[in-house]
Structure formats: structure tokens, C-alpha cells
């Protein structure tokens, strides 16, 4: 992930004090309306040893803007750091207790515990100032329901991946304060809870709730333990950074920008965040870190060989089935961060809801959903699904058991010619809630309004077989047409009043399959068969086209999706996804590999910065790559037409 410039606002730990003299924004929040009487207690361990004399802080995410320092919620403590404010000390067993000594500020922000320095079970008098451990807790109002916190290297790894999109270093968790950003932070804490058990300090093998649902979320247990052991190699020492020491190795590799000349961290939690922000490294660097994971390391089981990257993900299986052809998107993300995926053979739609310390699932089978192929979410949170059988579109209104359905779009209705021009292929929704459905013969039907009172307009988007559609900030529709040759094109449909106009862009590949639009209005088109991505800049006759050929021989891009920094994400044939950063000749390509990715054909980014992929060709799984992208406004329709300037930007 290319980390935005605000990630450089780090201040690091000094040998004798925590950021003494750093930002005065640290400290207790002045306008705190609600005193919380609940206990939040737990234990701090380095590996299997308690850490005594650690400074334990309770922080909340700062809603005052990206890059701002976290807010200290403690109203009292065993001491007060000049940089951070109040803290409690761990006792001889590594225990601590916030016994109602904190307040919840307005907005109910997401919280986390940070523990720094202390003695990790060594001889008396040792104070390892390189120690920094975290645990993601969730919204402040939920703290009373947490019985116990076992904080260690595993919870630190989990918190780093969960908070990656909003955390610059261990003491800077912040956002813009918008409702979507707060949702992204809450989902980030929930994802941390999907990786590690907060009460035992152990990594999960499957997400909580998997056993009681039809979907299983498989967690990369061995990778999490390996990363925890790498941190433990520094934590369970005196903290020496002499050349060749464990801490020196970790800090010299886990730099702020992922390069050899980048700023080195001075404590372990920020080092872990840096690895999450830059998970793709040289084989030599990965091998050097992997060597810190030894046979005597505290957490098991671990990886048996060095991984290709430090990317981690959750693979969701069961309840999914995706059409095995080039037709994204087969999944969509709503404003609450829930992921909706089609089940083609099961005639259903599955919703993955990340909430609390687990994941829940719901399968929608009503509304005559029949061989669903693609899905999109409108600004009201309703899901719209194309049905390959019956040539209809189903609108799912609401969620869960209370959801209702409307299925009279298409079929024998008055739509032209019958069932969306040869059958619905894909769809997109504009900022006013109108649904644009692409038919097999490149006809586009606009559903205006909803329910029985809906009206329709029809547009001829050119020849060939239509494969994708996206709506820009102005409400124009862009349709990719696959003519399997030089006649393939993208058609821009502009509607002024009741009169549509069309402009065709050729040179977008031979078999274009996916299309997306970034915050600058640039249109990105993928060609999976002929391995290219084309960017259309500008519009009409003055538009320019730029071709991107990727960075590998096995690059077959599909998708695409745009994250909140304007980076373009495309899935590859095989087990990786590529991020295109920049444009033109200066563009760079970063390939993120993970074992769960296989023949992905749909990509989506959520408000926490996670990348979601559908895996086809018989795999029929969904992969969530944690924290690799910049969070983005969801759903996509929330960024178009009526909310100009929010298409492909951070929440």
C-alpha cells in the first residue's frame, strides 16, 4: 500500500520517556460528557512472560482529521506522561485495571489500549523502552462488555492490520470524523477481533461465529503467530538496538516508507504498522525478519518457510458461487461496510456483516433471485441483483429476515426489447438512485425510481457484447463493449434533459471486461484476455488514452476498483492482486499475493481499507485482504452525481 503523506507525522519513543515534548494534543479530552463506571482490566505479556512496570494507556481515535494524535481517555492514573497524559502501571503479574477511570467523549469513538516499556521477565531493573503493544477494543460504549484483555504480540499484530487505514503510528489513530470514517474505524476494530481472541491473546484459526453459520472465515493463524514471534524477539530483550540485535534488525527493515533509507521506528507497535503499510518487501528483508522466528519462539504453530509477502487475509467459503465468466462485479459493499456477494447456483445473495468481535452471515433467497450474476448497492442501502435466469433484476430492500423484495423489473414488463436487451449482464447506480442495467447486446436500460411506479429509458451503447458499466460524478454512464477485436470500445452516454448523446472511445483493448472511474473523472478499463489496462483521461474528441501493461508475464487484470487515494486495484490470474499507483510512464505496480486468491474476477475496496475479491473457476470463495488499501467512500453510488467529489476518495 502506498501510504499517504499524513503517515509521515510520526514521533517516536525516546529511551527514557514516551514522546516527551511531542504534540500537545495528547492528553485528556476536555469535553467528555459521559463518565464510564465499568472496569477494563487485563494483563500485558511479552511472549509468555508478564511485563511489569509497563505504562498502559487507553486511547480513542481522534475525529479531528487524518494524521492527528490519539486521544487519552484516562481521567487519572499511576502517573502522567508529559506527551501522552495519564497511564496505569502493570504490577508484578503484568496486570492492570481501568476501574471506571475513563470517560467516553461525544461521538463514541473507537478505542484501543497501548502498553509501552517495562520489564519483560528479565532481571530486576531492566526497562525495555522498545516495547509497545496494542489491543483494539471497539467503540467506547462497548468497553463495559469486555470482561478481560490479554494483550501481547498477537493482539498487536491484529490491531495493526485492523487499524491500518487510519493509524499512522502507535499513537496516531484518527479520521475525518465523518459517519463513514467512524464506520470504517469500527469495522477495523471488528476485523482485529476476527484475527485474535482478545481474552486469551491467541490467534484464531477461523473467525468467531463460523461454526454456527453456513460460511467459514479461515484466518492465517501461522502467519499471525510468525509475525507475533518477530515482535517478541525484540520485546523479550533489554531493547538493545546495537548492530545485529533483534530490535535493530526489526527496526532497520520495518521503516516508515518501506525503504532502506526510511525513518526507523523505535518501538514494536509502529514497526508492525509499517510492515502492514508496506507488506511487499525484498526476499532478503522478508528472510531476515523470518529468521527472528525461531524454534524457541513463544507462539505456535508458525510458517515453515518465509512467505512471499506480509499480506494477510481471511478466506470466506460456503454460501458462494460465482459465474465463471468475465463479468464483474459479483460483490458490492454498502455504507455500513457489509459485503454482498452473489450465489449463482444457489439462487441467493450472501451478506457478510463484520460487527463486534466476529462476523455474521445472511443468505437472501426471496424475490425470485435466479442465477444472480452481479450486484450493486444504492444510496439507501438497497441491493440490486441481475438474474441470468428470467432476465430480471431484483431489488432487496432492508436486510436480514426483515428484508423485502421487488422483482418486477424486466421479464415480461415493457422493458426494451425483452429482459434488458438479451438479458441483464451487469448494472450500476447513479447518485439519484437510478439503476443502469446493461444487456448482452450493449443496450442499456435506466430504471428511474423503484417499485411499481418505476419508469424506464433505453440507450443503445454500441455494438458487441456489453461487459461493464460505471457512472461518473456528472451522472454520465460509461459502458465497455467487447467485440473481440479492434471494434471493441467504451461508450459514454450523456443525458441532457430527455436527449441522450453518445461518444465511442476505441483503443481500449480487444476484450474489455471491467470499468471504474476515479475521483479525477478518469475511466479505467481492464482487458483480462489480452492483459491490459487502459486509462481514459478527459472526454470526447480531446480525450487521451494511456495503456498499462503490468509488471509480470502472468498479468490478466480484471475488476477494477479505486481506493481512497486514487490507486487502481485489479485482480490477476493466479493468487495476487495488483495496485497501480500514479499514472502514465511513472506508474508503479505492486503485486500483493495471498494463498486464498485464485482466478479472481471482482474487486472491491471497503471503508476500512480492505480489498475484497471473488475467486471463481470452481473455488467460489471470497478473500478479504486486510489493510492493504486506502479506505474509500462506500457504496460506489455514494460518490456519484449528487455528492460530487466523493467518488474514489477517503471517507
C-alpha positions in Angstrom: 0.0 0.0 0.0 1.2 3.5 -0.9 0.8 5.3 2.4 -0.5 8.9 2.1 1.7 11.7 3.2 -0.1 12.1 6.5 1.5 8.8 7.5 4.8 10.6 8.0 3.6 12.5 11.0 5.2 10.1 13.5 7.0 10.9 16.6 9.0 8.0 18.1 9.7 6.8 21.6 12.7 8.1 23.4 14.9 6.0 25.7 13.6 7.4 29.0 10.2 8.8 28.2 7.2 8.4 25.9 7.4 11.1 23.2 8.3 13.8 25.8 7.8 17.1 24.1 5.6 15.8 21.2 2.3 17.2 20.2 0.4 18.9 23.0 -2.8 17.5 21.5 -2.2 14.4 23.6 -3.8 14.2 27.0 -7.3 14.0 28.5 -10.2 15.1 26.4 -11.8 18.3 27.8 -15.4 17.9 26.7 -16.2 14.4 27.9 -19.9 14.1 28.7 -20.1 10.6 29.9 -18.3 9.0 32.8 -17.9 5.2 32.4 -18.0 3.2 35.6 -17.1 -0.2 34.1 -13.9 -2.0 34.7 -11.5 -2.6 31.9 -8.8 -4.9 33.2 -6.3 -7.3 31.8 -2.7 -8.5 31.6 0.2 -7.5 29.4 2.5 -10.3 28.2 5.7 -10.3 26.1 5.5 -13.8 24.6 4.6 -15.9 27.6 6.1 -13.6 30.2 4.3 -10.8 32.1 5.6 -7.3 31.6 6.0 -5.4 34.8 6.1 -1.7 35.1 4.6 -1.1 31.7 2.8 2.2 31.0 -0.8 1.4 30.0 -2.8 4.0 28.1 -6.5 4.0 27.0 -6.7 5.9 23.7 -9.5 6.8 21.3 -9.4 7.7 17.7 -9.2 11.4 17.0 -12.0 12.7 14.7 -10.2 15.9 14.1 -8.5 14.9 10.8 -6.2 12.3 9.4 -2.7 12.2 11.0 -3.9 13.7 14.3 -2.8 12.1 17.6 -4.9 9.7 19.5 -7.0 11.0 22.5 -6.2 9.8 26.0 -9.4 8.9 27.8 -8.0 8.2 31.3 -9.1 10.8 33.9 -6.5 9.6 36.5 -3.7 7.0 36.8 -0.5 5.9 38.4 1.4 8.7 36.6 1.1 11.2 33.8 3.5 11.2 30.8 4.4 14.7 29.5 3.5 13.7 26.0 0.5 11.4 26.4 -1.1 12.1 29.7 -2.4 9.6 32.3 -1.3 6.0 32.4 -1.5 3.0 34.7 1.4 0.7 35.6 1.3 -3.1 35.4 2.0 -5.0 38.6 4.3 -8.0 39.1 1.9 -10.2 37.2 1.6 -7.8 34.3 -2.0 -6.9 35.3 -3.8 -3.5 35.1 -7.3 -2.2 35.8 -9.0 0.9 34.4 -11.7 0.8 37.2 -14.0 3.4 35.8 -11.2 5.9 35.5 -12.0 7.0 31.9 -14.6 8.9 30.0 -16.4 8.4 26.7 -16.3 11.5 24.6 -19.0 12.7 22.2 -19.2 10.6 19.1 -18.5 7.2 20.9 -15.1 6.8 19.2 -13.2 3.6 18.6 -10.7 2.8 21.4 -7.6 0.8 21.9 -5.1 0.0 24.7 -1.4 0.9 24.3 1.3 -0.5 26.6 4.8 0.8 26.5 8.2 -0.1 28.0 8.6 -2.3 31.1 10.4 -5.4 32.2 9.5 -8.5 30.1 10.5 -11.0 32.8 14.3 -10.3 32.8 16.4 -9.4 35.9 15.2 -6.6 38.1 16.0 -3.1 36.9 15.5 -3.8 33.1 13.3 -1.4 31.3 12.9 -2.2 27.6 11.9 1.1 26.0 11.3 -0.6 22.7 8.2 -2.4 24.0 5.0 -1.2 22.5 1.9 -3.5 22.4 -1.7 -2.8 21.4 -5.2 -4.2 21.6 -8.2 -2.9 19.5 -11.3 -2.6 21.7 -14.0 -1.1 19.6 -16.4 1.8 20.4 -16.1 3.4 23.8 -19.6 2.5 24.8 -18.8 -1.2 24.4 -15.9 -1.2 26.9 -18.2 -2.3 29.8 -18.9 -5.6 27.9 -15.2 -6.6 27.7 -14.5 -9.0 30.6 -10.8 -9.2 30.3 -8.0 -8.2 27.9 -5.0 -10.4 27.3 -2.6 -8.1 25.4 0.5 -9.4 23.7 2.2 -9.5 20.3 -0.7 -11.4 18.7 -3.2 -8.7 19.6 -0.7 -6.1 18.4 -0.5 -7.7 15.0 -4.3 -7.9 14.8 -4.7 -4.3 15.8 -2.1 -3.2 13.2 -4.0 -4.9 10.4 -7.4 -3.8 11.6 -6.5 -0.1 12.0 -4.0 0.1 9.1 -6.1 2.6 7.1 -6.5 5.1 9.9 -3.3 4.6 12.0 0.0 6.2 11.2 1.9 5.0 14.2 1.1 3.5 17.6 -0.1 6.9 19.0 -1.9 8.4 15.9 -5.3 6.8 15.2 -7.5 9.3 13.6 -10.0 10.1 10.9 -12.0 12.9 9.2 -14.8 12.3 11.8 -17.5 11.6 9.1 -20.1 8.9 9.7 -18.4 6.7 7.0 -15.0 7.2 8.6 -16.3 6.2 12.0 -17.9 3.1 10.4 -14.6 2.2 8.8 -12.8 2.5 12.2 -15.4 0.4 13.9 -15.1 -2.3 11.2 -11.4 -2.1 11.6 -11.6 -2.9 15.3 -14.0 -5.8 14.4 -11.5 -7.2 11.9 -8.9 -7.2 14.6 -11.3 -9.2 16.7 -11.6 -11.6 13.8 -7.9 -12.3 13.9 -7.2 -12.6 17.6 -9.1 -13.6 20.7 -9.0 -10.5 23.0 -9.5 -12.5 26.2 -6.8 -15.2 25.5 -4.3 -13.4 23.3 -4.3 -16.2 20.8 -4.8 -16.1 17.1 -7.9 -17.6 15.7 -8.0 -20.4 13.1 -11.5 -19.4 11.9 -13.4 -16.2 12.6 -15.8 -16.2 15.6 -19.2 -17.3 14.5 -18.0 -19.5 11.6 -19.1 -22.8 13.3 -22.7 -21.6 13.6 -23.2 -20.3 10.1 -23.0 -21.6 6.6 -19.9 -19.6 5.9 -16.4 -20.2 7.3 -13.8 -17.5 7.6 -10.4 -19.0 7.6 -7.7 -17.0 9.4 -3.9 -17.3 8.5 -3.0 -18.5 12.0 0.5 -19.4 11.2 1.3 -16.1 9.6 -0.1 -14.2 12.6 2.0 -16.3 15.0 5.1 -15.8 12.9 4.7 -12.0 13.0 4.0 -12.1 16.7 7.2 -14.1 17.2 9.1 -11.5 15.2 7.9 -8.8 17.6 8.6 -11.0 20.6 12.2 -11.3 19.5 12.7 -7.6 20.3 10.2 -7.4 23.2 11.7 -10.2 25.2 15.1 -8.5 25.4 16.6 -5.5 27.1 15.7 -3.5 24.0 19.2 -3.1 22.7 19.5 -1.7 19.2 23.1 -2.5 18.8 24.0 -3.8 15.3 22.9 -7.4 14.9 20.4 -7.3 17.7 16.8 -8.4 17.2 15.4 -4.9 17.7 18.0 -3.4 15.3 17.0 -6.0 12.6 13.3 -5.3 13.1 13.6 -1.5 13.1 16.0 -1.3 10.2 13.6 -3.3 7.9 10.2 -2.0 9.2 10.8 1.6 8.2 8.1 4.2 7.7 8.2 4.1 3.9 9.4 0.6 3.5 12.7 1.6 2.1 16.3 1.2 3.4 16.5 4.9 3.9 13.2 5.4 5.5 12.7 6.6 9.1 13.2 3.7 11.5 10.7 3.1 14.3 11.9 2.9 17.9 9.2 0.7 19.3 7.5 -2.5 18.2 3.8 -1.5 17.5 4.9 1.2 15.0 7.3 -1.3 13.4 4.3 -3.7 13.0 2.2 -1.0 11.4 5.0 -0.2 9.0 5.1 -3.8 7.9 1.3 -3.7 7.3 1.6 -0.5 5.3 4.4 -1.9 3.2 3.8 -5.7 3.2 5.6 -6.3 -0.1 9.4 -6.3 0.5 12.6 -7.8 -0.9 13.1 -11.5 -0.4 16.2 -10.7 1.7 14.3 -8.4 4.0 11.5 -11.0 4.5 14.1 -13.7 5.1 15.9 -11.5 7.7 12.6 -10.9 9.6 11.6 -14.6 9.3 14.9 -15.6 10.8 13.8 -13.8 14.0 11.1 -16.5 14.3 13.0 -19.4 16.0 12.2 -22.8 17.3 12.0 -21.4 20.8 9.6 -18.5 19.9 6.5 -18.3 22.1 3.7 -18.6 19.6 2.9 -21.8 17.6 2.2 -23.1 15.0 4.1 -20.9 12.6 5.1 -20.7 9.0 7.6 -23.3 8.0 9.2 -21.2 5.2 9.5 -17.4 4.7 6.3 -16.0 3.0 6.5 -14.1 -0.3 4.8 -11.0 1.4 3.4 -10.0 4.7 -0.1 -9.7 3.2 -2.7 -11.4 5.3 -6.3 -12.1 4.5 -9.4 -14.0 5.6 -10.9 -16.6 3.2 -14.7 -17.0 3.3 -16.1 -20.2 2.0 -19.6 -21.7 1.8 -22.7 -19.9 0.5 -21.0 -18.5 -2.6 -21.0 -19.4 -6.2 -19.8 -17.0 -8.9 -20.4 -17.1 -12.7 -17.3 -18.4 -14.3 -17.0 -15.7 -17.0 -15.7 -12.2 -17.3 -18.4 -10.2 -15.6 -17.5 -8.1 -12.6 -18.8 -7.1 -10.1 -20.1 -10.1 -8.3 -19.8 -8.4 -4.9 -20.6 -4.9 -3.5 -20.0 -3.1 -0.2 -22.6 -0.9 1.5 -22.2 2.2 3.7 -22.1 0.0 6.9 -19.2 -1.9 5.5 -21.2 -5.1 4.9 -20.2 -7.2 1.8 -22.8 -8.6 -0.5 -21.9 -11.5 -2.8 -23.9 -13.5 -5.3 -24.5 -17.2 -5.1 -25.1 -18.1 -8.8 -26.0 -21.8 -8.5 -27.7 -21.4 -5.1 -30.0 -18.7 -6.4 -29.2 -16.5 -3.5 -27.2 -13.5 -2.3 -25.0 -13.7 0.8 -24.3 -10.7 3.1 -21.1 -10.8 5.2 -21.5 -8.5 8.2 -18.4 -7.5 10.2 -19.6 -6.3 13.6 -18.3 -6.7 17.2 -15.7 -9.3 17.6 -16.9 -11.6 14.9 -18.6 -12.0 11.5 -22.2 -12.9 10.8 -23.7 -14.1 7.5 -27.2 -13.9 6.0 -28.5 -15.6 2.8 -31.2 -13.9 0.8 -33.3 -16.3 -1.3 -36.5 -14.5 -1.8 -37.7 -12.2 -4.6 -37.2 -14.8 -7.4 -33.5 -14.4 -7.3 -32.4 -16.8 -10.1 -28.7 -17.4 -11.1 -27.6 -13.9 -9.9 -24.6 -12.6 -11.7 -23.8 -9.0 -10.5 -24.9 -6.8 -7.6 -24.8 -3.1 -6.7 -25.9 -1.1 -3.7 -27.9 2.2 -3.9 -27.6 5.2 -1.6 -30.5 3.9 0.6 -28.7 0.6 1.2 -30.9 -1.5 -1.1 -29.1 -4.2 -3.1 -29.9 -4.7 -6.8 -29.2 -8.0 -8.4 -29.2 -9.1 -12.0 -30.8 -12.5 -12.6 -29.4 -14.5 -15.5 -32.5 -16.8 -15.5 -35.7 -14.9 -16.2 -33.9 -11.8 -17.4 -34.9 -9.8 -14.4 -33.5 -7.5 -11.8 -34.3 -8.0 -8.1 -34.2 -5.2 -5.5 -33.6 -6.3 -2.0 -34.9 -3.7 0.5 -33.7 -3.7 4.0 -31.6 -6.5 5.5 -31.8 -9.8 7.3 -35.0 -11.6 8.0 -36.9 -8.3 7.7 -35.8 -7.7 4.1 -38.5 -7.3 1.4 -38.1 -7.8 -2.4 -39.3 -6.2 -5.6 -38.9 -8.3 -8.7 -41.0 -6.8 -11.4 -38.0 -5.2 -13.2 -37.6 -6.9 -16.6 -39.1 -10.2 -17.7 -42.5 -9.6 -19.3 -42.5 -5.9 -18.5 -42.3 -3.1 -21.1 -38.5 -3.0 -21.0 -36.9 -2.9 -24.4 -36.7 -5.3 -26.1 -37.4 -8.1 -23.6 -35.4 -8.6 -20.4 -32.8 -5.8 -20.8 -31.7 -6.3 -24.4 -30.9 -10.0 -24.4 -30.6 -10.5 -20.7 -29.0 -8.4 -17.9 -25.2 -8.6 -17.8 -24.3 -6.0 -15.1 -25.6 -2.8 -13.5 -24.6 0.4 -11.8 -26.4 3.0 -9.8 -26.1 6.8 -10.0 -26.3 9.3 -7.2 -30.0 9.9 -7.7 -30.8 6.2 -7.2 -31.5 5.4 -10.9 -30.3 1.9 -11.8 -28.5 1.4 -15.1 -28.7 -2.2 -16.5 -26.5 -3.4 -19.3 -27.9 -6.0 -21.6 -26.0 -8.6 -23.6 -26.4 -6.7 -26.9 -24.9 -3.5 -25.4 -28.4 -2.0 -24.8 -28.6 0.0 -21.5 -31.9 0.3 -19.6 -32.2 3.0 -17.0 -34.7 2.2 -14.2 -35.9 5.5 -12.9 -37.5 5.3 -9.5 -38.4 2.0 -8.0 -41.3 -0.4 -7.4 -44.4 -0.5 -9.4 -44.1 3.3 -10.3 -40.7 2.9 -11.9 -40.2 4.2 -15.4 -37.6 3.3 -18.0 -35.3 4.8 -20.6 -33.4 2.8 -23.2 -30.0 3.6 -24.7 -28.1 1.9 -27.5 -24.5 1.7 -26.2 -22.9 0.4 -29.4 -22.1 -3.0 -30.9 -20.6 -6.1 -29.4 -21.3 -7.7 -26.1 -21.5 -5.2 -23.2 -19.4 -6.2 -20.2 -19.3 -3.4 -17.7 -20.7 0.0 -16.7 -19.7 2.8 -14.4 -21.3 6.2 -13.5 -19.2 9.3 -13.2 -19.6 12.4 -11.0 -21.8 14.1 -13.5 -24.1 11.2 -13.9 -22.8 10.0 -17.3 -22.8 6.3 -17.9 -19.7 4.6 -19.4 -20.2 1.2 -21.0 -17.5 -1.3 -22.1 -18.3 -3.3 -25.3 -16.5 -6.5 -26.1 -16.4 -7.0 -29.8 -13.4 -9.4 -29.6 -11.3 -7.3 -31.8 -10.5 -3.7 -33.0 -14.2 -2.8 -32.8 -14.2 -3.1 -29.0 -14.8 0.3 -27.4 -16.2 2.2 -24.4 -19.3 4.3 -24.9 -20.1 7.4 -22.9 -23.8 8.1 -22.5 -24.6 11.7 -21.6 -28.2 12.6 -20.8 -29.2 16.2 -21.1 -32.9 16.6 -20.5 -34.5 13.9 -22.4 -32.0 13.7 -25.2 -29.0 11.3 -24.9 -25.8 11.7 -26.7 -23.1 9.1 -27.3 -19.3 9.1 -27.7 -17.3 6.0 -28.5 -13.7 5.5 -27.4 -11.8 2.9 -29.3 -8.3 1.6 -28.4 -9.4 0.2 -25.0 -8.2 -3.3 -25.6 -9.6 -6.2 -27.6 -11.8 -7.7 -25.0 -12.6 -5.1 -22.3 -14.2 -6.6 -19.2 -14.3 -4.2 -16.3 -14.6 -0.5 -15.8 -14.2 2.0 -13.0 -13.9 5.8 -12.5 -11.6 7.6 -10.2 -12.0 11.0 -8.3 -10.5 12.9 -11.2 -13.0 11.5 -13.7 -10.5 9.2 -15.3 -12.0 6.0 -16.6 -10.1 2.7 -16.1 -10.9 -0.3 -18.4 -9.4 -3.8 -17.9 -8.9 -6.4 -20.6 -8.3 -9.8 -18.9 -7.9 -11.8 -22.0 -5.3 -9.5 -23.6 -3.6 -8.4 -20.4 -4.0 -4.6 -20.4 -5.5 -1.7 -18.5 -6.5 1.5 -20.3 -7.0 4.9 -18.7 -9.3 7.4 -20.5 -8.4 10.9 -19.4 -10.8 13.7 -20.4 -13.8 13.1 -22.6 -14.9 13.4 -26.2 -12.6 14.1 -29.1 -10.0 15.7 -26.8 -9.7 12.6 -24.6 -6.3 10.8 -24.3 -5.8 7.1 -23.7 -3.0 5.5 -21.8 -2.2 1.8 -21.8 -0.8 -0.1 -18.9 0.8 -3.5 -19.5 1.5 -4.5 -15.9 4.7 -5.8 -14.4 4.6 -9.5 -15.0 4.1 -12.2 -17.6 1.0 -13.6 -15.9 -0.9 -10.4 -15.6 -4.6 -10.8 -16.6 -6.3 -7.8 -15.0 -10.0 -7.8 -14.1 -12.0 -5.6 -11.8 -11.1 -2.8 -11.4 -11.6 -0.8 -8.2 -10.4 2.6 -7.0 -9.3 3.2 -3.4 -9.5 6.4 -1.4 -6.0 7.6 -2.6 -6.9 7.1 -6.3 -4.9 3.9 -6.6 -6.3 1.3 -9.1 -6.7 -2.3 -8.0 -7.0 -5.1 -10.4 -7.1 -8.9 -9.8 -4.6 -11.1 -11.6 -4.9 -14.6 -12.9 -3.4 -16.7 -10.1 -3.0 -15.7 -6.5 -2.4 -12.0 -6.4 -3.9 -8.5 -6.9 -2.1 -5.6 -8.3 -2.2 -1.9 -7.2 -1.4 0.7 -9.9 -0.1 3.9 -8.3 0.4 7.0 -10.3 -0.2 7.3 -14.0 1.4 7.1 -17.4 5.1 6.2 -17.7 5.7 7.0 -14.0 3.1 4.5 -12.8 4.2 1.7 -10.4 2.8 -1.7 -9.9 2.7 -3.5 -6.6 1.6 -7.2 -6.6 0.0 -8.5 -3.4 0.0 -12.3 -3.2 -2.0 -14.4 -0.9 -2.8 -18.1 -0.9 -6.6 -17.6 -0.9 -6.7 -15.7 -4.2 -7.5 -17.9 -7.2 -8.8 -16.7 -10.5 -10.4 -13.6 -9.0 -12.7 -11.6 -11.3 -14.2 -9.0 -9.0 -12.5 -6.4 -6.7 -14.0 -4.0 -4.2 -12.5 -1.7 -1.5 -14.2 -1.1 1.8 -14.2 1.8 4.2 -11.5 0.2 6.4 -9.0 -0.2 3.5 -9.6 -3.9 3.0 -9.6 -5.3 -0.5 -12.3 -7.9 -1.3 -12.0 -10.4 -4.1 -14.3 -13.1 -5.6 -12.5 -16.3 -6.5 -14.0 -18.2 -9.4 -13.2 -21.3 -11.6 -14.6 -23.7 -9.0 -13.1 -22.0 -6.0 -16.2 -19.9 -5.1 -14.7 -18.2 -2.2 -14.3 -14.6 -1.1 -11.0 -13.2 0.1 -10.5 -10.2 2.3 -7.0 -8.7 2.3 -6.7 -6.7 5.4 -5.4 -3.1 5.5 -3.6 -3.0 2.1 -5.6 -0.2 0.5 -6.6 3.3 1.4 -10.2 3.4 2.8 -12.8 4.7 0.4 -16.4 6.0 0.5 -18.9 3.2 0.1 -21.1 2.3 -1.7 -19.8 3.5 -5.0 -23.1 5.2 -5.8 -22.5 7.5 -2.7 -19.7 9.1 -4.7 -21.6 9.9 -7.9 -23.8 12.7 -9.2 -25.4 14.1 -6.1 -22.3 14.0 -3.9 -19.7 15.4 -6.4 -16.2 15.0 -5.2 -16.7 11.8 -3.2 -16.1 9.2 -6.0 -13.0 7.3 -5.1 -11.9 9.4 -2.1 -11.3 8.7 1.6 -14.3 8.8 3.9 
